[in-house]
Amino acid sequence: MTSRVPVLLSSSSVFPEPTAAAFEMAATVGYDGLEVMVWTDAVSQDAGALKGLADHYGVPVLSVHAPCLLVTQRVWSSDPWERLTRAAQLAETLGAPTVVVHPPFRWQGDYARNFAEGLTKVRGRHPDLTFAVENMFPVKMAGRWVVPYNPGWDPTETGFNAYTLDLSHCAASRVDALEMADRMGAGLRHVHLGDGTGEGRDEHLVPGRGNQPCAELLRSLAGRGFTGSVALEINTRKAASRPAREADLREALAFARRHLEPSPAIKRG
């Protein structure tokens, strides 16, 4: 019997509620663990606070998302290499095997110019961690499409040893998520599960509410030899109440578990 793929709750999925609330809701709904999005919430940056919450709620941190967003450019340090190193140290302290990292922004100097080589060096200093580079998407600015990442939003064009596949980002970039998974190959180590409509924007819908092949991707993971985890990264900002937010999280978890289950064997007479 193969072990079940862990289904994690990204702490970003409970925004605007804080990181601590993500642990509580993950425990209430029944997630296997948490992906901590390191951002401006001080708790998300504090190994001691996170360990205390994990122990209290019985929800382990199994992935750390490094502070790569525009709003987190000064979390811990203005130096992106330092932020990545701190994310790795946080993951090691918490026993989380995976660090999620975005391709660099074009304006990030040495980090952008030497990201692939530098990431290899960071991996060498933290050999027990998987640094899974995430696919991103172009953005529309002043009426035109712009790629703010160097060398681009698709990390498979550079080539890394480990990837995070984000289905909402596939929708925003209007690429086939299954083909993206094929390009990632054996390097596919982590999944951000969220749906989208392909309207050219990042939506992070509850899976099943868009038109992305969320179910097909999940069902394909066993055949791909996938040994990583799946993190629900959905947008619940418009939820009117805590029960409404938890209902979305429960629906998302049920979807993931249903489609990750292996098909029952066909009995032959």
Summary of the structure (lengths in Angstrom):
residues: 269
radius of gyration: 17.8
end to end distance: 23.3
largest distance: 66.1
contacts: 886
relative contact order: 0.14
helix: 42%
strand: 17%
